[in-house]
């Protein structure tokens, strides 16, 4: 099916649709060449230019998967990378659970159906990260499921190890551009996080939260905290 563009003249809409279809066809051809390397590939695979893929036998997707130009998907985890149907990883986004140079591998990543990761996001799933269905991560969002320990001022921070705490983003959430979600946080169903927020504690369902550190401004049901 040809993509459709609204708000253009018929000629411009046709030209845009033709260009999009050509791009999609090229991405699908690239995906076909890499599809067999995945642990499970249950739908069409679209790969942009310059995509960096590794550890693919740990990566499973149940439906259409789009990985745009310059994105990185590293699958090396103890629990796997599990992607639902119609998931997209935006241009220059990165899924990086583990170091490329040894050490303890990351735990896992799960992303539900129809969720989208926009341009320039970073998902550091060294600790377990679970992202629900119909979730939108805006451009430049960062998820960090690991903290460095620093209790001993006499020792280098780098030598004190790390603490892994999972992140959960429940279904139907919108995480605004440039937000940072820190280890141990759960964002409840239907919540909205304002752009540029730093989320350091749990957010109840249907909340609107913003700030650094983020605080709940009101509920989407109209109730103020």
Wavefront OBJ file of the C-alpha trace (Angstrom):
o trace
v 0.000 0.000 0.000
v 1.305 3.443 -0.963
v 1.756 5.871 1.955
v -0.542 8.901 1.958
v 0.342 12.508 2.762
v -2.306 15.068 3.737
v -2.159 18.823 3.207
v -0.417 18.706 -0.177
v -1.546 19.176 -3.737
v -2.329 15.942 -5.566
v 0.927 16.141 -7.521
v 3.059 16.830 -4.464
v 1.302 14.114 -2.462
v 1.927 11.611 -5.250
v 5.617 12.571 -5.459
v 6.010 12.274 -1.662
v 4.267 8.909 -1.642
v 6.456 7.589 -4.442
v 9.617 8.685 -2.640
v 8.469 7.091 0.616
v 7.591 3.856 -1.142
v 11.016 3.730 -2.816
v 12.744 4.312 0.525
v 10.635 1.640 2.213
v 11.428 -0.843 -0.529
v 15.155 -0.236 -0.157
v 14.939 -0.621 3.630
v 12.956 -3.838 3.248
v 15.604 -5.256 0.920
v 18.319 -4.509 3.472
v 16.220 -6.143 6.153
v 15.742 -9.284 4.083
v 19.512 -9.765 3.974
v 19.812 -9.644 7.799
v 16.533 -11.258 8.818
v 17.931 -14.769 9.308
v 20.460 -13.507 11.882
v 17.720 -12.581 14.374
v 16.711 -14.989 17.126
v 13.108 -14.627 15.950
v 11.948 -12.406 13.109
v 8.170 -12.527 12.970
v 7.409 -9.750 10.511
v 8.807 -7.400 7.905
v 12.175 -5.892 8.787
v 13.103 -2.429 7.483
v 16.723 -1.294 7.888
v 18.033 2.185 7.132
v 21.502 3.134 5.988
v 24.437 2.741 8.335
v 22.540 0.681 10.902
v 24.799 -1.061 13.435
v 23.517 -4.469 14.557
v 25.147 -6.997 16.889
v 24.128 -9.896 19.116
v 21.131 -10.501 16.898
v 20.485 -14.064 18.018
v 19.306 -12.497 21.304
v 16.875 -10.162 19.479
v 13.273 -11.202 18.795
v 10.501 -9.223 17.085
v 6.931 -10.403 16.614
v 5.873 -8.097 13.780
v 7.051 -5.247 11.605
v 10.262 -3.629 12.853
v 11.723 -0.386 11.489
v 15.310 0.603 12.328
v 16.143 3.961 10.776
v 19.410 5.412 9.466
v 22.433 5.245 11.759
v 20.650 3.494 14.632
v 22.409 0.958 16.861
v 20.794 -2.225 18.172
v 22.941 -4.419 20.383
v 21.254 -7.601 21.531
v 23.836 -9.044 23.913
v 21.756 -9.632 27.075
v 21.056 -12.419 29.529
v 17.286 -12.079 29.027
v 17.110 -10.990 25.405
v 15.707 -8.036 23.497
v 12.005 -8.609 22.793
v 10.218 -6.212 20.452
v 6.515 -6.305 19.648
v 4.779 -5.578 16.344
v 5.103 -2.196 14.601
v 8.017 -0.999 16.718
v 10.336 1.675 15.336
v 13.836 2.784 16.359
v 14.545 6.291 15.101
v 17.608 7.556 13.296
v 20.766 7.611 15.442
v 18.988 6.002 18.390
v 20.911 3.409 20.404
v 19.918 0.282 22.312
v 23.013 -0.687 24.278
v 22.645 -3.222 27.114
v 26.297 -4.296 27.323
v 29.828 -3.096 26.768
v 31.510 -4.055 23.536
v 34.696 -4.795 25.474
v 33.700 -7.418 28.052
v 32.240 -7.367 31.550
v 28.802 -8.325 32.834
v 26.177 -8.351 30.102
v 22.919 -6.432 30.362
v 19.687 -7.931 31.597
v 16.906 -7.389 29.042
v 14.736 -5.038 27.027
v 11.047 -5.461 26.206
v 9.110 -3.048 24.006
v 5.395 -3.525 23.361
v 3.381 -3.266 20.166
v 3.185 0.032 18.268
v 5.759 1.804 20.435
v 8.132 4.284 18.827
v 11.635 5.407 19.779
v 12.387 8.770 18.160
v 15.598 10.189 16.737
v 18.642 10.218 18.993
v 17.276 8.229 21.944
v 19.527 6.155 24.202
v 18.264 3.010 25.930
v 20.859 1.752 28.392
v 19.300 -1.558 29.366
v 22.106 -2.947 31.485
v 19.330 -3.288 34.056
v 15.982 -4.633 32.853
v 13.822 -2.150 30.932
v 10.177 -2.832 30.115
v 8.373 -0.436 27.769
v 4.683 -1.104 27.197
v 2.478 -0.834 24.124
v 1.639 2.461 22.381
v 4.495 4.307 24.100
v 6.182 7.289 22.456
v 9.723 8.335 23.366
v 10.416 11.791 21.952
v 13.711 12.804 20.349
v 16.750 12.530 22.594
v 15.099 10.655 25.466
v 17.537 8.667 27.643
v 16.784 5.623 29.795
v 19.520 4.583 32.255
v 18.852 1.417 34.257
v 22.188 1.461 36.053
v 23.892 3.781 38.564
v 27.544 4.052 39.546
v 28.280 3.520 43.228
v 30.222 6.371 44.854
v 29.947 5.856 48.646
v 33.714 5.683 49.223
v 35.319 9.096 48.596
v 38.792 7.523 48.888
v 38.254 5.194 45.930
v 37.774 6.119 42.273
v 34.080 6.103 41.387
v 34.856 3.969 38.372
v 36.284 1.264 40.670
v 33.249 1.069 42.985
v 30.998 -0.886 40.670
v 27.412 -0.321 39.633
v 23.891 -0.901 40.866
v 21.285 -2.115 38.393
v 17.664 -1.123 38.910
v 14.954 -1.726 36.347
v 12.846 0.853 34.533
v 9.188 0.298 33.660
v 7.183 2.533 31.319
v 3.628 1.256 31.193
v 1.281 1.340 28.176
v 0.175 4.540 26.447
v 2.815 6.931 27.824
v 4.389 9.904 26.066
v 7.916 10.818 27.188
v 8.774 14.315 25.970
v 11.903 15.216 24.037
v 15.172 15.283 25.937
v 13.825 13.657 29.093
v 15.994 11.371 31.232
v 14.515 8.398 33.096
v 16.773 7.113 35.870
v 17.208 3.630 37.323
v 14.424 2.201 39.484
v 11.605 4.364 38.082
v 8.117 3.174 37.071
v 5.971 5.480 34.945
v 2.310 4.574 35.191
v -0.140 3.859 32.379
v -1.232 6.851 30.324
v 1.251 9.341 31.774
v 2.873 12.298 30.029
v 6.392 13.498 30.883
v 7.236 17.067 29.877
v 10.185 17.752 27.596
v 13.560 18.001 29.301
v 12.439 16.377 32.547
v 14.649 14.261 34.801
v 12.481 11.518 36.311
v 13.981 10.161 39.535
v 10.903 8.677 41.231
v 7.763 6.767 40.283
v 4.977 8.548 38.406
v 1.396 7.377 39.090
v -0.889 6.355 36.211
v -2.537 9.103 34.119
v -0.198 11.790 35.462
v 1.345 14.824 33.825
v 4.820 15.347 35.279
v 7.650 17.727 34.423
v 10.771 19.352 35.812
v 14.210 18.449 37.123
v 13.634 16.497 39.216
v 10.214 15.784 37.743
v 7.130 16.240 39.897
v 3.495 15.479 39.183
v 1.663 18.629 38.081
v -1.779 17.125 37.740
v -3.676 14.021 36.755
v -5.090 13.647 33.267
v -8.399 13.024 35.018
v -8.220 16.642 36.272
v -7.178 15.987 39.866
v -4.232 18.021 41.201
v -1.747 16.330 43.556
l 1 2 3 4 5 6 7 8 9 10 11 12 13 14 15 16 17 18 19 20 21 22 23 24 25 26 27 28 29 30 31 32 33 34 35 36 37 38 39 40 41 42 43 44 45 46 47 48 49 50 51 52 53 54 55 56 57 58 59 60 61 62 63 64 65 66 67 68 69 70 71 72 73 74 75 76 77 78 79 80 81 82 83 84 85 86 87 88 89 90 91 92 93 94 95 96 97 98 99 100 101 102 103 104 105 106 107 108 109 110 111 112 113 114 115 116 117 118 119 120 121 122 123 124 125 126 127 128 129 130 131 132 133 134 135 136 137 138 139 140 141 142 143 144 145 146 147 148 149 150 151 152 153 154 155 156 157 158 159 160 161 162 163 164 165 166 167 168 169 170 171 172 173 174 175 176 177 178 179 180 181 182 183 184 185 186 187 188 189 190 191 192 193 194 195 196 197 198 199 200 201 202 203 204 205 206 207 208 209 210 211 212 213 214 215 216 217 218 219 220 221 222 223 224 225
